[in-house]
């Protein structure tokens, strides 16, 4: 009877209610009669094991063994299985796995993190429990302060459930809390950013500055796609094969030879494109209006080719990775200002969220959308000057007109433009931007 109790899987999805009730009746019988199986004279070893572990026939059969198992001691379970004939396919051993995971999630943060690799190994060997166990582990890890990268958790999650922001994987990821899904999304985006600017970089030369810059924006990136050239698409070495598998659903065809690749990011209303070659500029397009390429079709690089990624005349953003231009000592400062002041995109400040569904960028144009850029405030000196102040526009104006800027804000002072009020257009622009004139010194705000 005990063998039937441990062998029959009453927890299966296809078990009928009557069969499950019969199994419960058997469990109650074994529990109630447990003390009557002991003979006054001769008892085999299994009798002492059964009477000493009566809870095996109750509502919580696994509870007494969890602490020892979490310490890595399985001797008690090995003894139970040997004495009571519990087979490896028994529901009891399966429930022990979930009980261990549940127990690990109830420990302190440091204890849980220490046990996490072993819990993932348990799930790796158990297809039936994998989804339920992974949900518990992910939901617990988001409660760890900082949610720092746990590489095993990221890699196993993506291997078992796929990319967390793809609509095709919605069902698999739907069981975890949104914060857990966003956490793994951010981890995966970080890995992709590092990969693009290292392994997919031109001639294998890494571009650490661009990599570190975009890693700061990982929470602002809603979606990522990779336009891979012939080398990356066709490489057969082990690393590239594994990489393409992890990028499944995100790869576009780039009709380009050699190591040319492109990295397409959606951030709010901006679609930004970086290229693997270090001499290329960043191109940005308005996602609310016309994105002049379709990632569902082969992409190209020459500016005037059909479906080109480099259409400067149709871009709303074109920035060179060059230091010492437009009044900025480093290009990173210029990029930060442009993204923040014209698009409201800031590094590591976006709320944690599930990324928007991934869809190929289309060339179809929504109607009646306002332009992303504002109209110029004036002609001449004020051409292409926005009505509202931003530092990028001020730097551009000062560079064009040779104005000197003195920034005392880091020390609690004001931002100064050291020029007089003799130029009417400059005065109008600075006044519109909130600057005030001080005779003999300049304009401040």
N, C-alpha and C positions, 0 to 999 in steps of 0.2 A: 504493500500500500504506500509506503514511504517513497519507493522508487517511482510509482505512478505520479505521486504528488510532485516530485522534483522534475519529472520528465515532461508532463503535460504542460504546454504553454497556454495558460489561461489569459495571458496579457496580449495575445495576438490580435491584430485588427479584425481578422475574419472569424474570430471565435464567436459562436452564437451564445446568446444570453443564458440559455438553459445549460449549456456545457460549462460556462463560467460559474454558474450557481452550483452545479454539481461539484466542481473542483473546490469551491469554498466550503461546501458541506464536508468534503473529505478533509480539508484543512482543519475545520473545527473538530472533527472526530479525532484526528491525530493529536491535536492539542489537548483535548479533554481526556483522552485515554493514555496520554504520555506516561503517567505515573504507574500504570497498570502493566506495563510490558516487562517489568523487572521480575525475574524469577528468584525464588528464595535460595536456590542452590547454585545453578550454573547460568552465567550470562555472557554471551559473546561481547566483543569490544564495542560493537555498534550500539548496544543497549545503553551503556554509560554515556556514549556520545549523544544519543537522542535525548535521554533524560536530562543531561547537563546543558542542553541547548534547546530547551522547550520553545523559545521564542521563534525558532525556525518555522513553527507551525502557527504563527500569529500574524498580525498586521504589519509588523516591522521585523522581518526575518534577518535583515542585514545589519541592523543598528549596532550590535555589540562588537562588530569586527572592523568598523571603519577606522578607528584611531590607529589600530595596529597596521592596517593596510596602508594608511597614509604615511606611516613611519617606514614603510617598505617591508614589513614583516607579514608574509602570507602563510606562515606555518600553520596557524589555526585553521585557515580555509583548506589548506592541503589535507590536513587531518580529517576535517569534516567530509570532504569529497571521497577520501579513501574509505572511511568507515561506513558512510551512508550510501555509497555508490552513486554519488552525484556526477553526472556526465558533463563534459565540457559544453555541450549544447543546452544545458539546463537553463531555464529562466532565472534561476537563483544566481548563477555566475554573471548573467547579463545585468541583473538588477544591482549586483555588487558594484559594477562599473559606475552606474548612475549614482549609486549611494556614495561612492568615493568622490565623485565630482561634486555632488551636492554638499558633502562634508567639507571639501576643499574651499568651496565658495563661501562657507560660513566662518573661515579663519581670518586672521588679520591680513592686511595687504601684503606684508612681506612674506608671510607663510604661504599665502595663495600664489604669489608670483614664483616662489621657490618650487611649488608643486605643479605649476602649469605645464612645463614640458612633459612630465610624466602623465598628466591627465590627457594631453593631446595624443600621446602614444597609445593610451588605452583606446581612444576613439579611432585611431588609425587602423586598429585591428578589429573594429566592430562596425560594420556598415549599418546594422540595424539601429544602433544607439547614437550614431554619429550626429545626426541633426539635433536631437534633444540635448545631448551633452554639450555640443558646441554653442547652442543658445545660452545655456547656463554659464559657460566660461566667458563668452563675450559680454553678456549682461553684467557679469561680476567685474570684468576688467575695466569697464567704463567708470566704475566707482573708485578706481585707484587714482589718486591725485596725479595730474599731469598726463595720464594716459600715454606714457612714453612707449615708443615702438617696442613691440614684442615680436621679433621676427618669426618665430615658430607659429605664433597665433595668426599673424598675417598670412604666411605662406600656406598653412593648412586650410585656413578659411577660404582663401581664393582658389586653392586646388579643389576643395570640396563643393563650394557654392558658386564659384566664378566671380567675375568683377561685380562689386557691390552697387555700382551706379548704372549698370546696364538694365534696361527694362526686361530683357529676356531672363534675367536672374531675379526678378522681383519676388517670385514665389519662394525661392530658397532663402532670401534674406528677409522675408516678411515676418519671420518669427522673433527677431531680435528687436530690442528697443532702438529707436532712430539714432540715438547717440552712438551705439555700437557700430551701426552701419556706417555712419559718418567717420568714425574713428578709423575703421579699416580702409575706407575710401581715401582718407588723408594719408595713411601709411602707404597705400599703393601709389598714390600720386607722387609722393616723395621719392619712392623707388623709381618711378618712371622718369621723373625729372633728372635724377642722378644718372640713370641709364642713358638718357638722350645726350646729355652733355659730357659723357665719358665714352661709353661703348659705341654709341651711334655718331660720335663726333667725327668730323672730317679727318681722314687719315689716322683715326684712332687717337688723335690728340685731344686731351680733355680741356674743357673750358670751365675752370672752377668758378670764376667770377659770375658767369651767367648762371651756373648751377646754383650757387649760394643765393643769388638774387631771387630766383624764382621759387626756391624752397621756402622763402619767407612768405610767399603768396599762396601757399598750398590751400589754405582754407577759403580763399577767394575764388579758386578755380572750380567752376561747376563741372566742366567736362574736358577731356583730353582726347585727341586723336593723333595718330602718327602716320605721316605720309612717308613711306619707305621707298627708297630707290632700289635699283636692281641688286646691289650687293647685299643689303640687309634683307631683302625679300627672299633671296635665293641661297644665302649662306647655309651650309649644312653642318657646320660645327655645332657641338653640343650646346654651347651657351646661347647661340642665336636661335636654335630650335626651341629651347626652353623659354627664351624671351618672347618669341612670337606666340607661343602657347599662352603665356600670361597676358599678352596684349590682345588676345582673341576678342573680336568685336570692336577693336579700336584702330585697326590697321587700314590705311588707305593706300591706293596704288599711286606712286609718284613716278611718272614717266621720265626718269632721269638716270643717267649711268653713274657708275662708281659709287662713292660713299655719300652722295647727296641724300639728305633726309630732311623732313620738316616736322615741327612740333606745333600742333594747333590747339590753342586753349580758348575755352569760352569762359569769360568772367563777366557776369551780368550782361550788359548790352554790348560788350566788346569781344570781338573774336581776334585774338592776337596770334601771329605766326612767327615763330623763330626757326632759323635754319641751322643745319649742322656746321656749315662753313663759318669760320670765325669772322670773315669779312662782311657778312651779310647784315643788313639792318633788320629791325623789328617792324613788321607790317601789322596794322590794325584796321579792322573793318567793323561797320555798324551792324550788329546782329538784329537790330529792329527794322532795318531797311534792306538794302541789297548786299548780300555777301556774294562777291563776284566769282565764286567758285563753288562747285558741288563735289563734296568728298565721296559721293557714291560713284563718281566717274573718275577716270584717270586724271591726275593732276599734273601740271607742268610748271616750269620755272621761268622761261622767257616771258618778259613783261607783256608782250602783245599776243601771246599764244592763247588759244581757247582754254579756259579753265585754269588759268595761271594763278599761282599763289602770290605772285609779285606784281600786283596791279597798283602801282603807286598813285596813278591818277584817280583811282576809285577808292583809295584808302582814306581813313580819317586819322590815321596815326602812322608816322614813319619816323623812326628814331634810330640813330646810329650809335653803336656801342663804342663811342670814342670819348676819351677824356678831354677836358679843357675846352669844351665848346658851349655856346649859348650861355656863358656866365657860370657854368658848373665845373668844378674841379674834377669830379668823377661822373661817369655816365650813369651810375646807379642812382645818384642823387637826382639827376635829371629825369630818369624814368620814374622814380618814386613820386616826384612832384607832378609829373604829367598824369600818371595813373590816379593819383589822389585828387588833384584839383580839377581835372576835366572829366573823370569817369567815376569818382567816388570810390575808387578801389584802393584799399589799404592793406599792408602786410599784417597777417596774423590777427586781424581784428574782426573778420567776418564771423557771424554766429555759426556754431557747429550745426550742420544740416545735412540731409541727404541730398546728393547732387541731383541736378535736373536730369531728366531722361536724355539719353544720348540719341541724337538724330543727325543724319548727314546734313551739312550746311547746304541750303538750296539757294539758287539764284532768283527765286520768286520774290517780288517786292510787296510787302504789306502796304495798303493804301492809307493816306491821311495820317502818317506818322510825322511828328515834328522833327526837324533836323537835330542831330546831337550837338552840333556846335552852334554857338550863338552868332548873331550877325555882328559885323564890325561896328565899333562905336564911332569911328570917324574915318575920313579919307586921309591920305598922306601919311603923316607920322602915326596915325591911329589905324591904318589899314590892318585888317585881320587881328584886331585887338578885341578881346571879349569885354562885355559890359561889366562883368563882375571880376573883382581882383583875384588873381592867383599868381604865385611866385614865378611859375614858369613863364607866364606872359610878361611879367615885369623884367625878368632876365632877358627875354627875347627883345623887348623894347629897348632896354639899356644897351644891349649889344649892337642893335641896329643904329642907334642914335649916339652911341659913345657916352652914355650917361654913367656916372659912378654911383655905385650902391654901397652903403655902409650899414651892415646889419648888427645892431647892438642888442637884439632880442635875447640871445643866450645869456646875457648878463642883466636881464630885466629892463633893458632900454627899448628904444624904438627902432623901426626900420627906416632908414633915410635914403632919399634919392637926392644927391648933391648937385642940384641945378636950380637956376632961378626961374622966375615966372614970365620970362620974355617970350617963350614959344607958346602961343595960345593953344595949339592942339595938344601939346604935351601937358600943359596946365589942366586942360579939360579932362584928359585921360586920368591924370593922377587924382584930380578932384573926384571924378566918378568912382575911382577905386578907394576913396576914403582917406587920401593923403591930405594933410594940411600944410600950407606954406608958411615958412618962417623966414622973414627977410634977412638976407645976408648969409643964409646957411643952406636952405633947401626945403625939400618936402619930406614930411614924416607921417608915420601912422603906427 
